[in-house]
Amino acid sequence: MDKAVLYRIYVADNTGEDWVDPEPIVQRYFQGATFLYCYGLYKGISESSVIIEIIAGDEDLQNVVHLAGDLKVLGKQESVLVTRQSVEKMEI
């Protein structure tokens, strides 16, 4: 198994007129990602959200930060949460 990093980007899924599809934005930086559509709470208010999971390496942190910034600006978000977790990957 190979060492890898699981990055997760949590962002509101604003489905109104200002909605921005995250997939083409993610594709600017990465060739693979998983999109998990869910509900969350932000400052006590329920909202539709999307969690974007990307398996990459430590060297991809800058791309993750730029991606999160793009999602924040284009989606008119107050904030975007990014988490990082060391994992082992096994491609079959």
KOLZALO-689238 format. One record per residue: residue in three letters; x, y, z of N, C-alpha, C in turn. Coordinates in steps of 0.001 Angstrom, whole numbers, plus 500000, padded with zeros to 6 digits. Layout:
REM residues N
- ALA	X	Y	Z	X	Y	Z	X	Y	Z
...
END
This chain:
REM residues 92
- MET	500838	498813	500000	500000	500000	500000	500880	501247	500000
- ASP	500362	502269	499370	501088	503530	499256	500513	504566	500217
- LYS	501397	505414	500724	500967	506533	501566	500309	507591	500686
- ALA	499270	508201	501215	498556	509240	500482	497926	510190	501495
- VAL	497288	511211	500984	496585	512180	501826	495152	512276	501323
- LEU	494213	512196	502248	492802	512418	501932	492479	513855	502315
- TYR	492209	514664	501312	491779	516044	501534	490261	516076	501406
- ARG	489618	516780	502311	488175	516993	502211	487920	518499	502216
- ILE	487097	518925	501289	486700	520334	501216	485190	520371	501446
- TYR	484778	521109	502465	483369	521240	502820	482892	522612	502364
- VAL	481834	522616	501562	481344	523885	501021	479821	523822	500917
- ALA	479167	524955	501132	477710	525014	500987	477349	524775	499531
- ASP	476276	524044	499325	475772	523755	497981	474642	524734	497705
- ASN	475013	525949	497363	474007	526975	497100	473329	526686	495773
- THR	472097	526194	495851	471402	525799	494625	470511	526908	494071
- GLY	470667	528094	494573	469887	529227	494065	470470	529738	492756
- GLU	470139	530945	492404	470594	531508	491128	472110	531686	491078
- ASP	472760	531746	492240	474214	531909	492284	474940	530577	492360
- TRP	474218	529476	492161	474808	528148	492321	475968	527949	491363
- VAL	477033	527378	491891	478223	527089	491095	478478	525586	491178
- ASP	478485	524910	490039	478768	523478	489988	480238	523272	490340
- PRO	480541	522519	491416	481941	522369	491817	482769	521476	490889
- GLU	482126	520600	490131	482878	519622	489330	483858	520251	488339
- PRO	483440	521203	487500	484414	521785	486567	485526	522564	487270
- ILE	485236	523100	488450	486266	523823	489200	487305	522827	489719
- VAL	486834	521707	490241	487742	520659	490733	488597	520127	489585
- GLN	488009	519972	488418	488732	519428	487255	489876	520325	486801
- ARG	489880	521570	487182	491004	522466	486856	492281	522008	487565
- TYR	492106	521359	488721	493241	520994	489570	493491	519503	489694
- PHE	492443	518680	489594	492577	517241	489845	491783	516432	488822
- GLN	492285	515246	488518	491615	514365	487562	490623	513424	488229
- GLY	490628	513363	489561	489703	512493	490266	489261	513098	491587
- ALA	488002	512905	491924	487450	513392	493189	486106	512710	493409
- THR	485644	512728	494643	484323	512217	494988	483511	513373	495557
- PHE	482260	513474	495121	481372	514539	495559	480263	513919	496407
- LEU	480190	514319	497657	479183	513806	498581	478211	514936	498906
- TYR	476990	514820	498423	475985	515851	498664	475231	515506	499939
- CYS	475100	516486	500832	474553	516220	502159	473939	517493	502729
- TYR	473555	517424	504003	473074	518586	504733	473999	518839	505905
- GLY	474166	520088	506249	475015	520435	507375	474463	521651	508097
- LEU	475129	522005	509170	474790	523203	509924	475948	524174	509854
- TYR	475652	525417	509610	476663	526469	509652	476071	527619	510443
- LYS	476715	527927	511557	476237	528971	512462	474783	528721	512857
- GLY	474451	527433	513095	473126	527049	513565	472049	526987	512505
- ILE	472419	527209	511248	471445	527201	510151	471710	525995	509258
- SER	470650	525227	508972	470770	524054	508103	470962	524510	506654
- GLU	471851	523812	505947	472094	524155	504547	472516	522909	503779
- SER	472209	522911	502509	472714	521864	501631	474213	522072	501489
- SER	474939	520978	501465	476395	521064	501397	476934	520014	500448
- VAL	478187	520194	500079	478899	519174	499321	480271	519007	499974
- ILE	480652	517750	500141	481986	517420	500618	482731	516856	499421
- ILE	483866	517451	499116	484684	517009	497988	485883	516276	498561
- GLU	486007	514991	498219	487130	514190	498699	488128	513991	497576
- ILE	489388	514218	497892	490466	514073	496916	491585	513279	497571
- ILE	491994	512192	496931	493153	511423	497386	494340	511912	496573
- ALA	495346	512424	497265	496504	512994	496577	497720	512839	497478
- GLY	498720	513680	497275	499938	513634	498072	500155	514945	498803
- ASP	501150	514948	499673	501498	516181	500389	501826	517309	499416
- GLU	502417	516948	498290	502835	517945	497302	501643	518640	496633
- ASP	500423	518119	496841	499228	518699	496219	498509	519701	497111
- LEU	499062	519980	498288	498401	520890	499229	498128	522256	498605
- GLN	499079	522800	497869	498886	524118	497265	497695	524105	496298
- ASN	497553	523039	495500	496405	522939	494592	495092	522854	495368
- VAL	495099	522145	496487	493897	522040	497321	493523	523419	497867
- VAL	494498	524156	498339	494235	525496	498874	493698	526420	497785
- HIS	494279	526365	496593	493784	527190	495481	492364	526782	495082
- LEU	492115	525473	495047	490773	524978	494730	489770	525486	495754
- ALA	490085	525356	497024	489177	525827	498073	488922	527328	497939
- GLY	489962	528090	497607	489800	529527	497396	488886	529837	496230
- ASP	489049	529093	495139	488166	529280	493978	486716	528975	494340
- LEU	486501	527866	495066	485142	527498	495467	484531	528566	496375
- LYS	485343	529127	497245	484864	530175	498151	484452	531424	497381
- VAL	485325	531876	496487	485052	533112	495750	483902	532921	494759
- LEU	483982	531882	493932	482963	531679	492901	481602	531336	493494
- GLY	481603	530626	494631	480350	530267	495287	479861	531307	496276
- LYS	480591	532433	496367	480221	533532	497273	480028	533017	498701
- GLN	481021	532235	499161	480972	531630	500483	481664	532510	501510
- GLU	481149	532490	502727	481816	533179	503826	483085	532423	504211
- SER	483003	531088	504162	484165	530262	504482	484025	528898	503832
- VAL	485149	528217	503694	485218	526849	503178	486162	526098	504114
- LEU	485761	524908	504546	486581	524120	505454	487377	523088	504669
- VAL	488673	522989	504969	489544	521977	504362	490129	521132	505483
- THR	490041	519801	505327	490691	518904	506281	491682	518034	505531
- ARG	492629	517489	506284	493703	516674	505706	493910	515473	506614
- GLN	493999	514281	506018	494188	513062	506798	495147	512140	506061
- SER	496147	511637	506759	497066	510659	506164	496339	509325	506028
- VAL	496456	508710	504864	495811	507423	504590	496754	506541	503799
- GLU	496404	505286	503686	497104	504378	502788	496151	504051	501649
- LYS	496661	504042	500430	495796	503740	499291	496255	502450	498634
- MET	495282	501762	498072	495545	500530	497358	494658	500521	496123
- GLU	495251	500628	494968	494498	500606	493728	494392	499171	493237
- ILE	493191	498765	492899	492950	497389	492465	492517	497382	491011
END
